Each structure stands twice: as C-alpha cells, then as structure tokens.
Amino acid sequence: GAGVSQTPSNKVTEKGKYVELRCDPISGHTALYWYRQSLGQGPEFLIYFQGTGAADDSGLPNDRFFAVRPEGSVSTLKIQRTERGDSAVYLCASSLFSGGGANEQFFGPGTRLTVL
Amino acid sequence: GDSVTQMEGPVTLSEEAFLTINCTYTATGYPSLFWYVQYPGEGLQLLLKATKADDKGSNKGFEATYRKETTSFHLEKGSVQVSDSAVYFCALSAGSARQLTFGSGTQLTVLP
C-alpha cells in the first residue's frame, strides 16, 4: 500500500514569508507526528496528533509554527514569518495508534525547506 | 528530559568487517528503543526495536540488546556489506505521546 507522502518535496522561500507543508499519512493510521531534521542531526519532535486533535505540541519552537489535522487524516504544518533558522527537512510520520507499546512510526520522505 | 547519545561518525569499514555503533540513553520510566536507518536518497526506515530490558531486536543481520543496567542499545552486525552504507539513528520513545527522541546519527560507509 501507499506510504506516508509529503508535499512539496522541496520549498524555497524568502525570509518573512508564510509556508505550508502537507502530510498524507498511511490510511487508517490515527497517530501523526511532525519532526524537524537539521543538517547532520537526528530528527527532533515538533507535534503529535491523535485523530484530529493536537495531543502534544511541546516540540513547536515558537508561536510562528502551527499544525492542523481537521479530518483526522491529512495534516498541514504552517510556518509564519519564516526565518533562515527554519531551514531544515520537515518529516512526517504516522502510526496505527499511540500510547503503550512500541508502535512503529512510518516516515515520509520529508520536505526540504530553504529560507533565503 | 529524555536523550540519546550515539557514537559519532563517520565510520568506514571494509566489506565483511564487524560493526558496532554505540548508543546510550537517558529516560524516565521504561522507554522502547529503536534503530532507524536512512539509505541514500530514501526516508527513515525502522531497522529493529526492543520494548523491554534484555530484549534483543534483530533484522537483516543487525542486532541490538536492550541493556537497562548500562542504559545502552548498541547496534552490531557480524559482517557488513556495501549495501549497508547508510546513516543509522538510535532512538527511544517514552511518555504518553510515544514521540521518538533521536540520536544525532552515525554515517556508515562500507568499502568493497
């Protein structure tokens, strides 16, 4: 079956602009995660959805970052007033459920964001 | 908070050499432990996992044992192949959200 997909694969924007990054999880996966991976580093957690609600947004770096998942499937990560430091690969992952056990997270290919 | 420390790379080995990539962790409670792999041009893939102390995860000839007493989850393979060249990430999950906390990754290059 189809895996996690993310669009666009690459996004170049100018400082101060607004961007949206989209994630299509595996069908039927209720848990969805966003991570950010800077060059030479491991991914860092941003936000977690269980269904439609953001169950844990403790990883969002500041209030310029926001994410939604209105119908419990597709999610959009939104970044306002982008800064050069936001440049990174943004990864989305989904899993069948969360809470207890080692539920495997399946990762998408990522969106490479470059802020000029 | 939770953290993962893994062996810095890059690591370069000859084909059929023995591989160890060290990983230690700090976490409250009882985390689950993972190794993820990222092959060139591809996304992160789960390589193996272990959910409790003394569990051994294994896949594709790779193994790692959950050692609670040393808070470690070292990755090993007896005989590496050129196709194992990739970046390897150690990770843990804990807490109600089960989000992953990753190490910084180890770049492995296997030469023929």
Interface residues (C-beta under 8 A of the other chain):
Chain A: G3 V4 A31 Y33 Y35 G40 Q41 G42 P43 E44 F45 Y48 Q50 A55 D56 G59 L91 A93 S95 S98 G99 G100 G101 A102 N103 E104 Q105 F106 F107 G108 P109 G110
Chain B: V4 S32 F34 Y36 E42 G43 L44 Q45 L46 K49 A50 T51 F89 A91 S93 G95 S96 A97 R98 Q99 L100 T101 F102 G103 S104 G105
